[in-house]
Each structure stands twice: as C-alpha cells, then as structure tokens.
C-alpha cells in the first residue's frame, strides 16, 4: 500500500503555521502531522462549542475538514487497493460528521471523528521504521 501526501494536504498543514522544515519530513511523518493537526482542530472546536464561540467552532471544524480532505487526496488508490478505498470512504464519512456536528452543535459527532482519527493514527504509527525507510528510498530513486 502506498500513500503520498497530496499537495493539498501539505498546503493545509502549512496554513496552520507548522511550516518549519516541512520539506524534510518523510511522507509517513507528513501524514502523521496531518492527523495530529486534524485532532488539534477538533479538540479546539469542542472547546469553542462548549464556550458557545460559534465563529471559532466553525473555523476549527472547517480546518479539520480541509485536513481530512487533504488526507483523502493523499491516498494512492492504485497501490492501496481496498484499504485506500475504505479509508477514502471513512474520510468522507468523517468530513460529513464534522459538518453535521457543526450544524447541529453536537459535540458527540466531533468526538466520534476524533476517535476514528486516533484509531487510524494508532495503526499508522505502528508501521515499522524499516518499511518507512525502504519506501522513502524507493521514492527517492
């Protein structure tokens, strides 16, 4: 399975002020950073929802949706097969749930998406370093 961080995903991450040295990271690390960024935005949105900061909540949810769309565009469906297709559908579902959570001011929807991202990130974090290095070597050749 192959995942390449899409330009849109990287651009979305750069928008959040985390550009220092971004070109030095592996594709694997960039995906981790995107997931971390989405979780951060969802967490902030929940806090703003609790404080009744409607504009802030909407901005954070919008950023989280953009990051998730970046994750979707990073999927290589040719190399990733069924896993990439399933992730694509899951990312689409997450974006939809975030939108619903925003419209209905429902914290549970945001928490549901955060849990899904944590689960995916946990699996992603378990990819052995030797496989990551091998992929990076293959890409650079």
Sine and cosine of phi, psi and omega as CSV:
sin_phi,cos_phi,sin_psi,cos_psi,sin_omega,cos_omega
0.00,0.00,0.63,-0.77,-0.03,-1.00
-0.77,-0.63,0.70,-0.71,0.06,-1.00
-0.79,-0.62,0.77,-0.64,0.06,-1.00
-0.86,-0.52,0.80,-0.61,-0.02,-1.00
-0.91,0.41,0.89,-0.46,-0.01,-1.00
-0.91,0.42,0.48,-0.88,0.01,-1.00
-0.82,0.57,-0.64,0.77,-0.01,-1.00
-0.89,0.46,-0.67,0.75,0.01,-1.00
-0.88,0.47,-0.70,0.72,0.03,-1.00
-0.91,0.41,-0.68,0.73,0.02,-1.00
-0.87,0.50,-0.66,0.75,0.02,-1.00
-0.88,0.47,-0.67,0.75,-0.01,-1.00
-0.91,0.40,-0.64,0.77,0.01,-1.00
-0.88,0.48,-0.54,0.84,-0.01,-1.00
-0.89,0.47,-0.36,0.93,-0.05,-1.00
-1.00,-0.08,0.30,0.95,0.14,-0.99
0.98,0.20,0.36,0.93,-0.04,-1.00
-0.91,-0.40,0.76,0.65,-0.12,-0.99
-1.00,-0.03,-0.23,0.97,-0.11,-0.99
-0.88,0.48,0.92,-0.39,0.06,-1.00
0.95,0.32,0.31,0.95,-0.10,-1.00
-0.87,0.50,-0.51,0.86,-0.01,-1.00
-0.94,0.34,-0.24,0.97,-0.02,-1.00
-1.00,0.07,-0.18,0.98,-0.07,-1.00
-0.99,0.11,0.49,-0.87,0.08,-1.00
-0.96,0.29,0.36,-0.93,0.10,-1.00
-0.82,0.57,-0.61,0.79,0.02,-1.00
-0.87,0.50,-0.73,0.68,-0.01,-1.00
-0.92,0.40,-0.61,0.79,0.02,-1.00
-0.87,0.49,-0.65,0.76,0.04,-1.00
-0.90,0.43,-0.67,0.74,0.06,-1.00
-0.85,0.52,-0.69,0.73,-0.02,-1.00
-0.91,0.42,-0.62,0.79,0.05,-1.00
-0.89,0.46,-0.70,0.72,0.02,-1.00
-0.89,0.45,-0.67,0.74,0.04,-1.00
-0.88,0.48,-0.66,0.75,0.02,-1.00
-0.89,0.45,-0.66,0.75,0.03,-1.00
-0.90,0.44,-0.69,0.72,0.02,-1.00
-0.89,0.46,-0.64,0.76,0.03,-1.00
-0.89,0.46,-0.70,0.71,-0.01,-1.00
-0.91,0.40,-0.63,0.78,0.02,-1.00
-0.91,0.42,-0.68,0.73,0.03,-1.00
-0.87,0.49,-0.69,0.72,0.03,-1.00
-0.90,0.43,-0.64,0.77,0.01,-1.00
-0.89,0.45,-0.64,0.77,0.03,-1.00
-0.89,0.46,-0.70,0.72,0.04,-1.00
-0.87,0.49,-0.67,0.74,0.01,-1.00
-0.93,0.36,-0.56,0.83,0.06,-1.00
-0.89,0.46,-0.68,0.73,0.00,-1.00
-0.91,0.40,-0.49,0.87,0.03,-1.00
-1.00,-0.03,0.06,1.00,-0.01,-1.00
0.88,0.48,0.55,0.84,0.07,-1.00
-1.00,-0.02,1.00,0.06,-0.12,-0.99
-0.89,0.46,-0.72,0.70,-0.03,-1.00
-0.91,0.42,-0.70,0.71,0.01,-1.00
-0.90,0.44,-0.67,0.74,0.04,-1.00
-0.86,0.51,-0.74,0.68,-0.02,-1.00
-0.89,0.46,-0.65,0.76,0.01,-1.00
-0.91,0.42,-0.69,0.73,0.00,-1.00
-0.92,0.39,-0.66,0.75,0.02,-1.00
-0.91,0.42,-0.65,0.76,0.04,-1.00
-0.87,0.49,-0.68,0.74,0.04,-1.00
-0.90,0.43,-0.68,0.73,0.01,-1.00
-0.88,0.47,-0.67,0.74,0.03,-1.00
-0.89,0.45,-0.66,0.75,0.02,-1.00
-0.89,0.46,-0.65,0.76,0.03,-1.00
-0.90,0.43,-0.69,0.72,0.02,-1.00
-0.89,0.46,-0.63,0.77,0.08,-1.00
-0.89,0.45,-0.58,0.81,0.09,-1.00
-0.89,0.45,-0.64,0.77,0.07,-1.00
-0.89,0.45,-0.64,0.77,0.03,-1.00
-0.87,0.48,-0.70,0.71,-0.05,-1.00
-0.95,0.32,-0.29,0.96,0.01,-1.00
-0.99,0.15,-0.20,0.98,-0.02,-1.00
-0.94,0.35,0.72,-0.70,0.09,-1.00
-0.98,-0.20,1.00,-0.08,-0.10,-1.00
-0.93,0.38,-0.44,0.90,0.04,-1.00
-0.93,0.36,-0.72,0.69,-0.03,-1.00
-1.00,0.09,-0.48,0.88,-0.11,-0.99
-1.00,0.08,-0.28,0.96,0.05,-1.00
0.83,0.56,-0.68,-0.73,-0.06,-1.00
-0.88,0.47,-0.58,0.81,-0.01,-1.00
-0.89,0.46,-0.72,0.70,0.01,-1.00
-0.90,0.44,-0.65,0.76,0.03,-1.00
-0.89,0.45,-0.67,0.74,0.01,-1.00
-0.92,0.40,-0.66,0.75,0.05,-1.00
-0.90,0.44,-0.63,0.77,0.03,-1.00
-0.85,0.52,-0.73,0.68,0.01,-1.00
-0.90,0.43,-0.62,0.78,0.00,-1.00
-0.93,0.38,-0.67,0.74,0.05,-1.00
-0.89,0.46,-0.64,0.77,0.04,-1.00
-0.89,0.46,-0.68,0.73,0.04,-1.00
-0.87,0.49,-0.69,0.72,0.00,-1.00
-0.87,0.50,-0.72,0.69,0.00,-1.00
-0.87,0.49,-0.65,0.76,0.02,-1.00
-0.90,0.44,-0.68,0.73,0.00,-1.00
-0.92,0.40,-0.61,0.79,0.05,-1.00
-0.90,0.44,-0.67,0.74,0.03,-1.00
-0.88,0.47,-0.71,0.70,0.04,-1.00
-0.88,0.47,-0.66,0.75,0.02,-1.00
-0.88,0.48,-0.60,0.80,0.03,-1.00
-0.92,0.38,-0.77,0.64,-0.05,-1.00
-0.89,0.46,-0.67,0.74,-0.08,-1.00
-0.99,-0.10,0.05,1.00,-0.01,-1.00
0.79,0.62,0.73,0.69,-0.10,-1.00
-0.94,-0.34,0.96,-0.28,-0.01,-1.00
-0.88,0.47,-0.53,0.85,-0.03,-1.00
-0.88,0.48,-0.59,0.81,0.02,-1.00
-0.90,0.43,-0.66,0.75,0.00,-1.00
-0.92,0.38,-0.66,0.75,0.03,-1.00
-0.89,0.45,-0.64,0.77,0.04,-1.00
-0.85,0.52,-0.72,0.70,-0.01,-1.00
-0.91,0.41,-0.67,0.74,0.02,-1.00
-0.86,0.52,-0.68,0.73,0.02,-1.00
-0.89,0.46,-0.64,0.77,0.03,-1.00
-0.90,0.44,-0.69,0.72,0.01,-1.00
-0.90,0.44,-0.67,0.74,0.02,-1.00
-0.86,0.50,-0.66,0.75,0.01,-1.00
-0.90,0.43,-0.71,0.71,0.02,-1.00
-0.91,0.42,-0.70,0.72,-0.02,-1.00
-0.89,0.45,-0.63,0.78,0.02,-1.00
-0.86,0.51,-0.70,0.71,0.05,-1.00
-0.91,0.41,-0.68,0.74,-0.01,-1.00
-0.88,0.47,-0.65,0.76,-0.01,-1.00
-0.92,0.40,-0.35,0.94,-0.03,-1.00
-0.99,0.10,-0.11,0.99,0.02,-1.00
-0.89,0.46,0.82,-0.57,-0.05,-1.00
-0.88,0.48,0.59,-0.81,-0.03,-1.00
-0.86,0.50,-0.54,0.84,-0.01,-1.00
-0.92,0.39,-0.55,0.84,0.05,-1.00
-0.94,0.33,-0.65,0.76,0.04,-1.00
-0.88,0.48,-0.71,0.70,0.00,-1.00
-0.90,0.43,-0.67,0.74,0.02,-1.00
-0.87,0.48,-0.69,0.73,0.02,-1.00
-0.90,0.45,-0.69,0.73,0.00,-1.00
-0.89,0.46,-0.64,0.77,0.03,-1.00
-0.90,0.43,-0.66,0.75,0.01,-1.00
-0.91,0.42,-0.62,0.79,-0.01,-1.00
-0.93,0.37,-0.61,0.79,-0.07,-1.00
-0.98,0.20,-0.21,0.98,-0.01,-1.00
-0.98,0.21,0.00,0.00,0.00,0.00
